[in-house]
Amino acid sequence: MRAFVLRKVGEVGVIEKPIPEPGPNDAVVRTTSAMVCTTDVHTMKGAIPVTPDVTLGHEAVGVVHALGSAVEGLAVGLRVAVAGVTPCFQCDFCQRGFSSQCHGRMLGGAQFTNQRDGNLAQYFLVNNAQANLAPIPEALSDHHALYATDMLNTGFLAAEHAELELGETVAIFAQGAVGLSATIGCRLRGAGLIIAVESVPARQELARHFGADLVVDYTQCDPVERILELTDGQGVDAAIEALGTPGTWDATFRVTKPGGRISNVGYHGEVPEPLKIPLEPFGYGMADKKVYGGLNRGGSERLRRIFRLMENGKVDPTPMTTHEFGFDEIERAFWMMESKEGGIIKPLIHFDTAGA
């Protein structure tokens, strides 16, 4: 089979690999559609140490190709999705609700690429398949189902960690695919005022489409001052960091009112210095502000819930897809994600497994 891999830091390519074989609790999925994620770009740059020639990717759907002997409730040929995080759902951490920190390892549930091959390949292995694979409803396209694997999954977690109550205010820093998904999540949770911080006009338009009431362009004003102005100097009840830079991290503390919540889903691995907390907005440690960082939770039930939102017309994330490619063009799609060429947000990759 063909797989899109990290040859070494700074170099990617497509190589031949053997089709994986499932263990007793595993499944092998034949890929039909996938997406490239900015996390793959971070990995290419060396932010996350991985082995040479490891397969990249963690956003893919397909059909079951083979099942382990102990897997029940699934069948060969079934159309399925798997989240970008594939925990065991058996360890103490998973059972206490911290599935992305599986086995007590920091982000231990994020197995694709980090611990074994990812799924930007014609076939891929899914561990603990019974807990991690979800059948895709007939009414949903692969295109829709892909968004449940990571973007909506993670963006919704950002909104959940913001602990929004009906009518509360929230500011979301950056409107890439995760930030846009967080905007959708905040709308679903009943936020009364959603302020999106974004400078790219096409992303500003999408933010409004997905539920942002106001958009602040940080290239035209100081976003902190503007958000405070829009909230009569009080600040917002919650702020979401969806970019992963020291500047946006700092801003979430400055725009959040005392007693507010800061929800981080941005990846901060590309800047080696420790993140700093601005002391005065943090009340010198005593402002009753809650800080929560999290990731995609994974699991079949989580996927089923997101599918239900799409099936019943509450969510349609597909306007985030700006480009489409065949698998033979995946390297081009990857480098476009790295440079953000052509205003790319999410590229949809169509697979052709003929000759695999």
C-alpha positions, 0 to 999 in steps of 0.5 A: 500500500502507499502511505504518506510519511515523514521521511525526516524532519522537514521532509515528507513523501509517499512510500510503499508499506505493507498492509497492517495486520490486526491484533485480537482487539484491532481493526484494519480500515481501508481509507476512502477519504482523509484530511491533512491537519496543521498538527501534521505540519507541526510534526514535520517541523520537529515539534513532536519527535517521531520515528523516521518514515512514520505515517502521518495523519489522524483524520480519516474514514473508510470501510472495515478491511479486517477485524481482530478475533475479539472484536464484536459489533463490527463487520468487514465492509462497514463504513466507519470513522475513527477519532484522531485520538484512540484511547484504550478506554480500559485504564484508570485515566480513561475510566476517570474521564481523561481518555486523551491522557491514556495510561497516564502518558501526556496525550497518550491517547494520541497514538496515530503518528506519535506512537505508531503509523497514522492514517494518511495511507491506503490502509490503517490500523485502529487499536481497541476497535470496538471502543474507537470505531463508529459506523457512519450513518447512511445519511452522512457523507464521508466528507461530513464524517471526517469533521467528527474525527478531529476538528469538531471533536476538538473544537467542541471540547474547547466550548465544553471546557469554557463551561458556558451557561446560557447567554454568557459571553465568549471570545475565541482567538483564531478561526482556523478549523478548530477555532471555527468548530469552537465557534459552532460549539459555543453557539450550540451551548447557548452563548449570548455573545460570541466574539471571534478574533481573526484577520483573514476575510474568508475566515471572518466570513465563515466565523459569522456563518457559524455563529460569531456575533462580532469579529475583531480583526487584530491587524486593525486594532488591539484585540484586548482593548476592543473586546473590553470595549465591547463588553463595557470594560468587564471582559468576557465570561470565557475565552478560547485559545485556538491558535497556539501562540504566546500572544493569544495565550496572554490575551485570553487572560486579559479579556476574561473577567474575574471568575471566568474560564480560559479554555486552551486547545491551541498547540504551543509546541513550536515556541520552546519558552514556557508560557507566561501568565500576565499577573495582574489579569490573573489577580496575582493568582487569586482572580478565581479564573479557571484554566483548562487545556484539552484535546479530542477525547476520542471514542465511538460514543463521542463520534455518534453524538457529533454525527447526530448533530449533523444528521439532524441539521444542527451542524454542517462543517463542510464549508471549512473545506476549501480544497480537494485533492486525490491521494496522488496530490497529497504532498501538494496539499500538505505544503499548501497547509504549511504555507496556507497558500490559496487561503486553505483551511481544510483539504479533503483527500480522496483515496483510490485504493486500486492496485494497493 
